[in-house]
């Protein structure tokens, strides 16, 4: 099964976790996922100001996505 690369970041100054799919860039936009809002897009500008989320904070989003069939490969550094 193919792995989907993902970077988990904090949204703005909150501790809410956003899953960003770096291989799905369309122009200046990346596909992403958050519990509030579900699948969406986020801009490169927004992401460059973000902080990579800590492992303990990503587990709810990670577990949800894997329960939906994603085979995730977590990246630990921003690639955008």
C-alpha positions as CSV (number, residue, x, y, z in Angstrom):
1,X,0.0,0.0,0.0
2,X,1.3,3.4,-1.0
3,X,2.2,5.8,1.9
4,X,0.9,9.3,2.1
5,X,3.4,11.8,3.3
6,X,2.1,14.1,6.0
7,X,3.4,16.9,8.2
8,X,1.5,17.8,11.4
9,X,1.6,21.4,12.3
10,X,0.0,23.7,14.9
11,X,-2.6,26.0,13.5
12,X,-1.4,29.6,14.1
13,X,-0.8,30.2,17.8
14,X,-3.1,27.4,18.9
15,X,-2.3,23.8,19.8
16,X,-4.9,22.6,17.2
17,X,-3.2,20.2,14.9
18,X,-3.4,20.4,11.1
19,X,-2.3,17.5,8.8
20,X,-0.7,18.9,5.7
21,X,-0.1,16.7,2.6
22,X,3.1,18.1,1.0
23,X,2.8,16.0,-2.2
24,X,-0.6,17.6,-3.1
25,X,0.6,21.1,-3.9
26,X,-1.5,23.1,-6.4
27,X,0.0,26.5,-7.1
28,X,0.6,28.1,-3.6
29,X,-1.9,25.7,-1.9
30,X,-1.6,22.3,-0.2
31,X,-4.3,19.9,0.7
32,X,-4.7,19.6,4.5
33,X,-7.0,18.1,7.1
34,X,-8.3,19.4,10.5
35,X,-11.0,18.0,12.8
36,X,-12.9,21.3,12.5
37,X,-13.5,21.7,8.7
38,X,-12.3,18.4,7.5
39,X,-10.4,18.4,4.2
40,X,-9.4,21.8,3.0
41,X,-6.5,23.7,1.5
42,X,-3.9,26.0,3.2
43,X,-1.5,28.5,1.7
44,X,2.3,28.2,1.6
45,X,2.5,31.6,3.4
46,X,0.4,30.3,6.3
47,X,2.5,27.1,6.5
48,X,5.9,28.7,6.6
49,X,4.9,30.5,9.8
50,X,3.7,27.3,11.5
51,X,5.4,25.1,14.0
52,X,5.7,21.3,13.6
53,X,3.4,19.6,16.1
54,X,4.8,17.3,18.8
55,X,4.1,13.6,18.6
56,X,1.8,13.5,21.6
57,X,-0.4,16.2,20.1
58,X,-0.8,14.6,16.7
59,X,-2.2,11.2,17.8
60,X,-6.0,12.1,17.6
61,X,-5.6,13.4,14.0
62,X,-3.2,10.6,13.1
63,X,-5.4,7.9,14.5
64,X,-8.5,9.3,12.7
65,X,-6.8,9.5,9.3
66,X,-5.4,6.0,9.6
67,X,-8.8,4.7,10.6
68,X,-10.1,6.2,7.3
69,X,-7.6,4.2,5.3
70,X,-4.6,6.5,5.1
71,X,-1.2,4.8,5.3
72,X,0.7,7.8,6.7
73,X,4.4,8.5,6.6
74,X,5.0,11.4,9.1
75,X,7.6,13.9,8.1
76,X,9.3,15.7,11.0
77,X,10.5,18.7,9.1
78,X,8.6,21.2,7.0
79,X,9.2,20.8,3.3
80,X,7.3,23.7,2.1
